[in-house]
Structures are given as C-alpha cells and as structure tokens.
C-alpha cells in the first residue's frame, strides 16, 4: 500500500452499536497528536438490538452488503465491529468472515483489507505473548461461555472471566468505563499474564485501560484496542498511541 497522509477508516457496525464510532476515532485522534497521518471515519450498519444468538446470526448475514457500501466509499481498511457476532458463528469464523468480506471488495473493484474485532483480539493477544488470560464481558452467560470456548480454541487459557449479563445492546453502551476499576477486581488474576478489560466492542472501556494496567501490573487490552492495532498494521503505520495499553505502546 502506498503511503499517504490521510486514510479512510470504515466500520461495519451493528445498528445499536454506538461505542465503536466513539472509541475507534478517539484512539486515532490520540495518535494524530504525535504522528502526521490523519483519518476520516465511515460506517455501514447491520440491524441488531438484542445480543442473542439468533439476532447475531441474522445481523452477520447483512455484513456482505455493508462491505460493498464501504467499498463504494473507497475506504482504506474496514473493521467488522462486533466480536460476539463472529464468535457465535463457530470456532475460527473470523477467518471465514474476513475472507468473504474481502472478496466482496475485490468484486467491487477496490480490494480492501478487512479486520474483524474477533480476529483482531486473537492477534493482539498473540502479539502480546499472552498465554493465560482473564476477560470482562457484558454478555449473558451462554454467550460469554461461547466467547471463552472460541478464545480457548485459539490456544489461550482463560483462567477467569466475568459476565455482566446485560442483554440490551444500548444498555451495554451506557456502562461507565470507570466501573471497570472495580469490576476487574472480581477476577482471580493469579497466574494471569494478560487482562482483556472489555471483550466486547460495545462496552466502553478506553478511559479505564491505563489505570487498570498500572494497578494490575500486567498488560491490559480490549477488543477495540486490538481492532485499532490491526487496522494500523494493515495500513502499515506506526502503532504508537498514548494511554492505550501495552499493545499500542509502540513496542509492537
């Protein structure tokens, strides 16, 4: 990819997701304070209100058209902004989704790298050298268990996890990230080398990451941070963003 100064960031977003259109731009804007590249943000939406397996499957089927719409806008990278929708479709589905959506951009004559938040989380954990992890999730327990199994299928050990059991997606977005400073303490971090403070791109967490990482003494990341990291890698850009956890410290 030819280096340039301005990049278009595309996101395929659940219709009720409002967090990825705030946290992803916030991360890129923080990067703009120290590095020369500039970014614009563009979204296409898939209908989804309740975080249930049935609604997630129906929503995922709409992602093909979203990829086409964003391809029409000639975005430089696009992210599929729903981790649990991918993981609910079965082990390894992030690879299937990325390949299928990328093919849509090829058919539309503008080949575009596609990042899923699910795949980005897996890659981010691998980059950090994580082995034994802990998770905070907003999902109902059956979906949370599905996420745990998906991540463990990728070779990690989930030592402990917390599910907040919030079924309404807008209620998930309304959570105060500062509450995570207390919530993460419900986890047993003995033997844990990496903490995923939000294994959900709809649950706000960015404002708590640096404080929890300092307090816990281990790398802390989120699905949104991992998605940003992977987008920057696809754009072949420096991955340094201040106050965004170990993965975006510039060391990787």
Number of C-alpha atoms within 10 A of each C-alpha: 7 5 10 10 8 12 17 17 22 29 27 28 26 26 14 20 23 19 22 26 17 13 21 20 17 13 20 22 17 15 20 14 12 11 14 10 17 15 14 13 15 14 21 18 20 21 17 21 17 15 21 19 16 12 14 23 15 14 20 20 11 15 22 18 16 22 29 21 19 23 24 13 14 20 22 21 22 28 24 29 30 25 23 23 27 26 25 19 17 13 17 16 18 23 14 11 21 18 14 16 25 23 20 19 22 15 12 16 12 18 18 23 20 26 28 28 31 31 24 25 25 20 17 24 24 14 12 17 11 18 17 20 22 25 24 24 24 25 25 16 15 13 21 24 14 17 26 21 17 23 22 16 12 13 13 18 17 18 18 18 22 19 17 15 15 17 15 17 22 18 13 25 20 13 16 13 18 16 11 21 18 10 14 21 12 13 17 12 19 10 11 19 18 25 30 22 29 25 28 28 30 31 30 25 27 23 15 20 27 18 16 23 21 12 10 16 12 16 21 28 30 30 29 30 29 26 27 26 25 24 25 17 13 17 18 12 13 16 20 21 24 16 17 21 23 22 23 23 13 12 10 14
